[in-house]
């Protein structure tokens, strides 16, 4: 199992959830009310599931592909540890991610 901590854009804890290792982060985030649109439904054709991974956890993830890096170039508020949630398989243990300031789920409007 993986303990996932979702932080708000200001860094405050929003929620903690447990999910099986290997589960897609976008699926977990949406199931727990996080403001990640995932407009392309996880097909890596947009950047609406951009998250900022905690530095301590970043190197434990599979490296981003060139296509993912290209899409992150289009996201607002990108940092060195930015990733697309649709491309993250939860590692064993813990994972902390922060929502970027521009995160919004248009499906909720």
N, C-alpha and C positions, 0 to 999 in steps of 0.2 A: 504494500500500500504506500501511497504518497500523500503527505500532508501538503496541501496547496494553500498558500497565503495570498490572498488578493488584497493589494493595497490601493487606496484611492490615489488620485493624482498628487495630493499633498503629502503622501507617504503614510497617512493613518491607515490602520487595519480596517478593512471593510468586512472580510469574512475569512474563515478557515474551513476547508472541506477536505475530506479524505476520498481518494479515488484510486483504483488499481493502477499500478505502474504500467506504462505503455498506453494508457488512455490518452486520447487527443485533448490537449489543453483547451482548445476552442469549445469542444463539446462540454467539458467540465464547466468552463466559465459561463456559457450560455445556460446550462442547467441550473446554475446557482445565481442567476440574475445579474451577471456582470455586463457592463455596457460595451460589449463587443458585437458589432453588427455581423461580421462575417458575410458580407454581401454576396460573395462568390460561393458560399456554402462550403468553404474549405478546399476549393479547387486551385488555390494560389493564383488568383487572377486579379486580386485587389490588395489593399493594405488596411482594410477596415477592422482587422483583428490584431493590430499592432499592440504589443505589450513590451514593457521594459523589465527584463529579467534581473534579479538581484545579482550583483557581481559575484558573490560567493557561490551562486548556482550556475552561472553562465557557462563555465568551462566543462560542466558535467553533461551538457546537452550536445547532441550531434551538431556538427558544424552546419551553418546555413549554406544552402546552395547558392549558386550565382543568380538563379532566377529569384530566389527570396531576397537576396541583397538588392537586386534591381527594383523590386517592389517596395522595399523599405526606403529607397531613395525618394519615393513619392509620398511617404507618410510624414505627418507633422510631429515634431518633437522627438525625432529619432536620436538615440544615444548609442554609445559603443556597445551596449548590451541589449539593444532592441532586437526583437524577433517577431515573427508572425505566429500567433497562437495556433493557427491551423497546421503549422509545421513542427510543433513540439509534441513529442511523445513523453509523457510524464516519466521522469527517472524514479528509481527507487529512493525512498527517504523523504526529503522535503524539497519544495520549490516555492520561491517567493517571487511574485510578479506585481508590478505596479502599472496601473492604467495610465496612459499618457494624458496630458491635459485636454487633448482634443477628442478623447474617446466618447462615442455616442452610438446608441443603438436606435436607428431610425424605425425599427420594427415596433418600438414602444410608443411612438408618437401617435 
